[in-house]
Amino acid sequence: MMAQLIKILKMIIWHPSNKGQVLNRILIFLGWQILKRSARLTVLVTSCGKRFLAYPDCPVSSMLLYFNVPEYEELSILKSYCQKRKDVFFDIGANIGFYSIAMEEYFVAVHAFEPNPEANRRLKENSMLNGLTTKANNLAVSNREGIIHLCVRGNADPTAHLQDFASEDTISVPVVSLDKYIQKNQVKEKIVVKIDVEGEELRVLEGSVESLRRKQFSIMQFESLTQEHFASIIKFVKLLPYGVYATNNNKLVPIDRRKEGVNNYYLLPLED
C-alpha cells in the first residue's frame, strides 16, 4: 500500500499538467485518501474545464483529482489528428467518460462504449452534468456480435475485462464489432478512436478490419501492456494500410517493438 501511495505522489510531482500546482495537488491527494476511506463521499471536481462526479470506489475519479489534465500527452495527440467539429470520436472502454467528455468539444459526435452498467450510468451522469450529448452505449466491443461475459469486480472497475465463459465474477453483456456498428449507425465521417479494453484490443481491431481497409480511422490509440500482446497487434496491422507508432518528445514515431514503460500506442494510416 505504501509503495503504491509513493508511486502516485511521484506521478503527481512529475506530471506535465501539474506545473505550478504540485503542492495543491499533493494536498488534494492527501485529503482524498482520508475522505474516501472515512466519509466515502462523492465529490464534484473539475478537469479539462469539465465537471465530473468523483466516487471513492473509482480509480479514474482519483486520477481527475491528482492531475490537472489526466492523460495529458494522449489527449494532445488525439486532438492534433482530428478535424475540429468534422470528425467523430469513439471512446472504447469509456468507464466514467473522462475521454468522451474531455474531447466532446472537438468532434461533431462522440460515441462511448462501456459495458459495465454502473460505470455506464456514471458516464451518462457526467455527460448530463456538462450538458453534453454523448452517445453512451452500454456495449462491449470485440470481433463479433451477440452476448459476451464481462468480468467485473467493483462498481466502476477499470480492470473489468471480457471473457468467453461465465464465472461467479461475470455478467452477460451485449457485444458488437466496430464494422457492424459503423454500418448500422451510418457513420460516414473520419473517426478518431481510443481503445482501453484490458487486453482485448486485438479483437477490437479484428472487428474493425473493413473500416481499417478503407482508412476511416484518422488515428487509433490503443493500450498494450506486454510484448506478446504488442507483437500480435503488429502482426495483424502488417496486413492493413496502417502503421504502429509511439510517442517520442511529444511526436509520433514508427516502431516495431513495445517500448518499456510505455502503455499507449497509435495506429496511423499509411500514405498511398
Phi, psi and omega per residue, in radians:
M1 nan -0.836 -3.118
M2 -1.097 -0.695 -3.142
A3 -1.099 -0.668 3.122
Q4 -1.161 -0.720 3.134
L5 -1.126 -0.714 3.119
I6 -1.127 -0.693 3.103
K7 -1.058 -0.761 3.132
I8 -1.121 -0.742 3.118
L9 -1.037 -0.729 3.113
K10 -1.100 -0.700 3.116
M11 -1.116 -0.713 3.118
I12 -1.076 -0.759 -3.085
I13 -1.144 -0.691 -3.008
W14 -1.734 -0.058 -3.098
H15 -1.140 2.279 -3.043
P16 -1.085 -0.478 -3.115
S17 -1.419 -0.136 -3.114
N18 -1.659 0.134 -3.115
K19 -0.988 2.188 -3.125
G20 1.439 -0.040 -3.102
Q21 -2.236 0.226 -2.996
V22 -1.032 -0.837 -3.108
L23 -1.076 -0.760 3.126
N24 -1.066 -0.733 -3.130
R25 -1.202 -0.605 3.096
I26 -1.157 -0.715 3.108
L27 -1.123 -0.698 3.087
I28 -1.103 -0.745 3.111
F29 -1.010 -0.836 -3.125
L30 -1.129 -0.742 3.127
G31 -1.111 -0.703 -3.128
W32 -1.179 -0.645 3.108
Q33 -1.054 -0.679 3.131
I34 -1.283 -0.835 -3.046
L35 -1.090 -0.776 -3.047
K36 -1.298 -0.280 3.112
R37 -1.662 -0.302 -3.089
S38 -1.919 -1.297 -3.078
A39 -1.316 -0.448 -3.117
R40 0.898 0.813 -3.110
L41 -1.570 2.631 2.952
T42 -1.529 2.287 -3.102
V43 -2.133 2.687 3.106
L44 -1.600 2.213 -3.128
V45 -2.230 2.787 3.081
T46 -2.026 2.294 3.096
S47 -2.547 2.358 -3.114
C48 0.973 0.524 3.140
G49 1.319 0.155 3.138
K50 -2.018 2.796 3.134
R51 -1.820 2.452 3.138
F52 -2.427 2.621 2.973
L53 -1.599 2.142 -3.139
A54 -1.715 2.144 -3.121
Y55 -1.782 2.453 -3.113
P56 -1.146 -0.332 -3.133
D57 -1.722 0.282 -3.009
C58 -2.181 1.917 3.128
P59 -1.034 -0.572 3.123
V60 -1.149 -0.634 3.073
S61 -1.048 -0.718 3.124
S62 -1.069 -0.702 3.124
M63 -1.012 -0.660 -3.140
L64 -1.159 -0.471 3.128
L65 -1.487 -0.598 -3.029
Y66 -1.387 -0.491 -3.041
F67 -2.176 2.432 3.117
N68 -1.076 -0.743 3.054
V69 -2.362 1.632 3.077
P70 -1.033 2.656 3.136
E71 0.928 0.736 -3.024
Y72 -0.975 -0.909 -3.098
E73 -1.160 -0.739 -3.098
E74 -1.102 -0.787 3.117
L75 -1.069 -0.732 -3.126
S76 -1.077 -0.731 -3.135
I77 -1.155 -0.835 -3.127
L78 -1.063 -0.708 3.123
K79 -1.092 -0.639 -3.070
S80 -1.246 -0.267 -3.126
Y81 -1.858 0.236 3.102
C82 -1.979 2.641 2.975
Q83 -1.560 1.919 -2.982
K84 -0.973 2.253 3.118
R85 1.082 0.357 3.054
K86 -2.130 -0.527 -3.099
D87 -1.637 2.996 3.105
V88 -1.996 2.551 3.125
F89 -1.966 2.267 3.028
F90 -1.918 2.123 3.115
D91 -1.914 1.746 -3.040
I92 -1.763 2.003 -2.956
G93 1.508 0.950 -2.950
A94 -1.333 -0.375 -3.060
N95 0.936 -2.170 -3.090
I96 -1.516 0.057 2.976
G97 1.697 0.361 -3.102
F98 -1.022 -0.948 -3.132
Y99 -1.037 -0.829 -3.096
S100 -0.982 -0.813 -3.052
I101 -1.327 -0.684 3.124
A102 -1.139 -0.522 -3.050
M103 -1.704 -0.163 -2.965
E104 -0.933 -0.732 -3.041
E105 -1.175 -0.241 -3.094
Y106 -1.618 -0.136 -2.992
F107 -2.210 2.715 3.105
V108 -1.301 -0.436 3.092
A109 -2.759 2.605 3.083
V110 -2.174 2.232 3.081
H111 -2.012 1.974 3.123
A112 -1.786 2.497 -3.138
F113 -2.181 1.988 3.134
E114 -2.502 1.870 -3.062
P115 -1.338 -0.379 3.131
N116 -1.239 2.015 -3.045
P117 -0.983 -0.708 -3.115
E118 -1.264 -0.728 3.076
A119 -1.093 -0.680 3.117
N120 -1.135 -0.665 3.092
R121 -1.082 -0.729 -3.142
R122 -1.213 -0.608 3.047
L123 -1.010 -0.859 3.119
K124 -1.092 -0.691 3.137
E125 -1.072 -0.799 3.130
N126 -1.193 -0.627 3.095
S127 -1.115 -0.804 3.124
M128 -1.122 -0.602 -3.140
L129 -1.052 -0.508 -3.136
N130 -1.780 0.108 3.130
G131 1.159 0.564 -3.066
L132 -1.769 2.917 -3.074
T133 -2.084 0.678 3.102
T134 -0.989 2.303 3.036
K135 -1.438 1.753 -3.025
A136 -1.620 1.611 -3.107
N137 -1.409 2.142 3.064
N138 -1.485 1.130 -3.027
L139 -2.352 2.569 2.887
A140 -1.562 2.735 3.106
V141 -2.112 2.269 -3.139
S142 -2.652 -2.602 -3.102
N143 -1.855 0.296 -3.124
R144 -2.694 3.025 3.097
E145 -1.891 2.740 3.039
G146 2.232 -2.363 -3.121
I147 -2.146 2.450 3.109
I148 -2.408 2.968 -3.081
H149 -1.850 2.255 3.127
L150 -1.857 2.087 3.084
C151 -1.530 1.997 -3.050
V152 -2.381 2.282 -3.102
R153 -2.165 1.089 -3.139
G154 2.610 2.829 -3.041
N155 -1.056 -0.762 3.133
A156 -2.310 0.815 -3.058
D157 -0.999 1.969 -3.133
P158 -1.290 -0.167 3.107
T159 -1.740 0.156 3.075
A160 -0.987 2.397 -3.071
H161 -2.512 2.756 -3.125
L162 -1.475 2.586 2.984
Q163 -2.566 2.756 -3.016
D164 -1.493 -0.038 -3.110
F165 -2.293 2.685 3.126
A166 -1.459 2.588 3.032
S167 -2.610 -3.134 -3.078
E168 -1.173 -0.300 -3.128
D169 -1.743 0.090 -3.043
T170 -1.869 2.718 2.953
I171 -2.213 2.647 3.120
S172 -1.488 2.286 -3.113
V173 -2.353 2.636 3.063
P174 -1.247 2.547 -3.124
V175 -2.254 2.573 -3.087
V176 -2.460 2.672 2.990
S177 -1.649 2.649 -3.140
L178 -1.130 -0.659 3.123
D179 -1.008 -0.812 -3.136
K180 -1.180 -0.688 -3.127
Y181 -1.132 -0.794 3.137
I182 -1.070 -0.741 3.125
Q183 -1.145 -0.826 -3.087
K184 -1.116 -0.676 -3.090
N185 -1.629 0.080 3.066
Q186 0.902 0.861 3.098
V187 -1.426 1.936 -3.078
K188 -1.771 -0.366 -3.054
E189 -1.259 2.906 2.942
K190 -1.160 2.596 -3.033
I191 -2.190 2.303 2.979
V192 -1.750 2.303 -2.995
V193 -2.218 2.385 2.945
K194 -2.069 2.230 -3.108
I195 -2.120 2.140 3.045
D196 -2.485 1.556 -2.988
V197 -2.246 0.536 2.959
E198 0.893 0.975 3.025
G199 1.672 -0.109 -3.120
E200 -1.685 0.243 -3.058
E201 -1.027 -0.702 -3.131
L202 -1.074 -0.711 3.141
R203 -1.150 -0.631 3.073
V204 -1.073 -0.765 3.136
L205 -1.156 -0.677 3.118
E206 -1.084 -0.589 3.114
G207 -1.446 0.064 -3.132
S208 -2.066 0.221 -2.917
V209 -1.083 -0.664 3.140
E210 -1.179 -0.696 3.105
S211 -1.186 -0.614 3.079
L212 -1.157 -0.726 -3.123
R213 -1.090 -0.580 3.123
R214 -1.661 0.194 3.058
K215 0.976 0.753 3.136
Q216 -1.328 -0.346 -3.118
F217 -1.603 2.105 3.112
S218 -1.217 -0.653 3.107
I219 -2.840 2.525 3.074
M220 -2.240 2.129 3.046
Q221 -1.690 2.281 3.114
F222 -2.392 2.693 3.129
E223 -1.690 2.457 3.051
S224 -2.521 2.135 -3.014
L225 -1.843 -0.179 3.134
T226 -2.370 2.728 3.115
Q227 -1.156 -0.631 3.125
E228 -1.087 -0.791 3.117
H229 -1.098 -0.769 -3.132
F230 -1.107 -0.723 -3.134
A231 -1.092 -0.640 3.135
S232 -1.165 -0.605 3.108
I233 -1.249 -0.760 3.096
I234 -0.982 -0.797 -3.134
K235 -1.064 -0.734 -3.137
F236 -1.184 -0.757 -3.046
V237 -1.219 -0.450 -3.141
K238 -1.029 -0.377 3.141
L239 -1.548 0.041 -3.021
L240 -2.197 2.821 -3.114
P241 -1.410 0.860 -3.140
Y242 -2.368 2.675 3.020
G243 -2.049 2.807 -3.131
V244 -1.839 2.364 -3.025
Y245 -2.353 2.734 3.011
A246 -2.325 2.902 -3.124
T247 -1.477 2.517 3.028
N248 -2.571 1.908 -3.070
N249 0.950 0.821 3.092
N250 1.160 0.283 3.053
K251 -2.136 2.710 3.126
L252 -1.635 2.281 3.126
V253 -2.221 2.494 -3.134
P254 -1.185 2.493 3.133
I255 -2.457 2.847 3.043
D256 -2.246 0.041 3.065
R257 -2.398 2.644 3.097
R258 -1.171 2.441 3.112
K259 -1.599 2.254 -3.130
E260 -1.019 2.267 3.107
G261 1.476 -0.061 3.119
V262 -1.880 2.235 -3.082
N263 -1.859 -0.487 -3.078
N264 -1.821 2.330 -3.111
Y265 -2.305 3.054 -2.994
Y266 -2.434 2.535 2.941
L267 -1.874 2.290 3.070
L268 -2.214 2.477 3.108
P269 -1.153 2.446 3.103
L270 -1.371 2.622 3.101
E271 -1.232 2.516 3.133
D272 -1.196 nan nan
